[in-house]
Amino acid sequence: MFSMKLLIIIVYFITTSFSYALEKPDIKNLILIEELKNYKEVIFKDENQKKLNLDDYKGNLIILNFWATWCAPCREEIPSLDVLQSDSRLNNLKIFPINIGQEDLIKSKSFFKKLNIKNLNIYFDPSISLAKKFKLRGVPTSIIFNKKGEEFARVVGLIDFNDERFIKWLQNFN
């Protein structure tokens, strides 16, 4: 009888501590996806026009950040995303900032240079097919994928990616 009570107590502590770890931090604009979403053919281009497929990055925690050079909130947000990419606590994180503003590489590089972006590369969705696939309502928007390549959260609008609450929450999936 004592061992059954002990087992119940242990199970209770394990399940409650796990659920608290995965609770949504109190961050405006962060939306958790209740039913994980899989997408086929998530393809975008790098600076050299080489096609990249999100499936090739399974096993990593991934953030697709959609932005444009004309977007003032993007200009404010991208530096914190740059710092997040270099955060050693998230060593399995891969961030893909994808320009959907139909702007060329020169303009995009100038934008990154003005903001002193050092840890991120520039990617493009020239046909805006991903914006349509993910039903984006504006920029910036960030889609967060788990290691299996399933969308489990998104950020709609501007956030500070260096917010400790966000980083601690994200570490649960790293």
C-alpha positions in Angstrom: 0.0 0.0 0.0 2.8 2.4 0.9 4.6 1.7 -2.4 1.4 2.5 -4.4 1.1 5.8 -2.6 4.7 6.6 -3.3 4.3 5.7 -7.0 1.3 8.0 -7.3 3.3 10.8 -5.7 6.2 10.3 -8.0 4.0 10.2 -11.1 2.3 13.4 -9.9 5.6 15.2 -9.5 6.9 14.1 -12.9 3.8 15.0 -14.8 3.3 18.4 -13.1 6.9 19.4 -13.5 6.9 18.4 -17.2 3.7 20.4 -17.8 5.1 23.5 -16.1 8.3 23.2 -18.2 6.2 23.3 -21.4 3.9 26.0 -20.4 3.7 29.0 -22.6 5.8 31.9 -21.3 4.0 35.2 -20.7 5.2 36.7 -24.0 2.8 38.7 -26.2 2.6 37.5 -29.8 3.7 33.9 -29.0 1.1 31.4 -30.1 1.3 27.7 -29.3 -0.1 25.3 -31.9 -2.4 22.7 -30.2 -2.2 20.2 -33.1 1.3 20.0 -34.4 1.5 20.8 -38.1 3.5 19.0 -40.8 4.2 20.7 -44.1 5.5 19.2 -47.3 7.9 21.0 -49.6 9.1 23.8 -47.4 11.6 25.1 -49.9 13.4 28.5 -50.0 16.6 29.9 -51.5 19.9 30.9 -50.1 22.1 33.9 -51.2 23.4 31.9 -54.1 19.9 30.9 -55.3 20.4 27.3 -54.1 17.2 25.7 -53.0 17.0 24.5 -49.4 14.4 22.1 -48.1 13.4 22.3 -44.4 13.2 18.5 -44.3 17.0 18.4 -44.6 17.3 20.1 -41.2 15.2 17.7 -39.1 16.8 17.0 -35.8 17.3 20.7 -35.2 15.0 23.2 -33.5 14.2 25.6 -36.3 12.8 29.1 -36.6 11.7 30.4 -40.0 11.6 34.2 -39.6 9.7 36.0 -42.4 10.8 39.6 -42.9 11.3 42.5 -45.4 13.7 45.5 -45.5 10.8 47.9 -45.6 9.3 46.5 -42.4 10.1 48.7 -39.3 9.2 46.0 -36.7 11.6 43.6 -38.6 14.4 46.1 -38.4 13.8 46.2 -34.6 13.5 42.4 -34.2 16.3 40.9 -36.3 19.2 42.0 -34.1 17.7 40.0 -31.2 17.2 37.0 -33.6 20.9 37.4 -34.5 22.0 37.2 -30.9 19.6 34.2 -30.3 21.4 32.3 -33.1 24.6 32.6 -31.2 23.2 31.7 -27.8 25.2 28.6 -26.6 22.3 27.4 -24.5 20.5 26.7 -27.8 23.2 24.8 -29.7 20.7 22.8 -31.7 18.9 25.9 -33.0 18.9 26.9 -36.7 17.4 30.2 -37.7 16.4 30.9 -41.3 15.5 34.6 -41.8 13.5 34.5 -45.1 13.0 37.8 -47.0 9.6 37.8 -48.5 9.7 41.5 -49.6 10.8 40.5 -53.1 14.0 42.5 -52.6 17.4 41.6 -54.1 20.5 40.4 -52.4 22.2 43.7 -52.5 19.4 45.5 -50.7 19.1 42.6 -48.2 22.8 42.6 -47.4 22.8 46.3 -46.9 19.9 45.9 -44.5 21.8 43.3 -42.5 25.0 45.4 -42.6 23.2 48.5 -41.2 21.9 46.3 -38.3 25.3 44.7 -37.7 23.9 41.2 -38.3 26.8 38.7 -37.9 25.3 35.2 -37.1 22.5 34.9 -39.7 22.5 34.3 -43.4 19.9 35.7 -45.8 17.3 33.5 -47.4 14.6 34.2 -49.9 11.1 33.1 -50.8 10.9 35.0 -54.2 7.5 33.5 -55.2 6.1 34.2 -51.7 4.9 30.5 -51.8 5.9 30.0 -48.2 4.0 33.1 -47.1 0.9 31.6 -48.7 1.6 28.1 -47.3 1.9 29.3 -43.8 -1.0 31.8 -44.2 1.1 34.7 -43.0 -0.9 37.8 -42.1 2.1 40.1 -42.0 5.8 40.5 -41.1 7.6 39.8 -39.0 6.3 36.3 -38.4 8.3 33.4 -37.0 7.3 29.8 -37.4 9.0 27.5 -34.8 9.5 23.8 -35.6 10.5 20.9 -33.3 13.2 18.4 -34.1 10.6 16.3 -36.1 9.9 19.2 -38.4 6.5 19.9 -36.9 5.3 23.5 -36.3 4.5 23.8 -32.6 4.5 27.6 -32.2 4.6 30.8 -34.0 5.3 34.4 -33.2 3.1 36.9 -35.0 4.6 40.4 -34.9 7.6 41.7 -33.1 9.2 40.1 -30.0 12.5 40.4 -28.2 14.1 37.0 -28.9 16.5 37.6 -26.1 13.8 37.7 -23.5 15.0 35.2 -20.8 11.5 33.7 -20.5 11.5 32.9 -24.2 14.9 31.4 -24.2 14.2 29.2 -21.1 11.0 28.0 -22.7 12.8 27.3 -26.0 15.4 25.3 -24.2 12.8 22.7 -23.5 12.7 21.8 -27.2 16.4 22.1 -28.0 
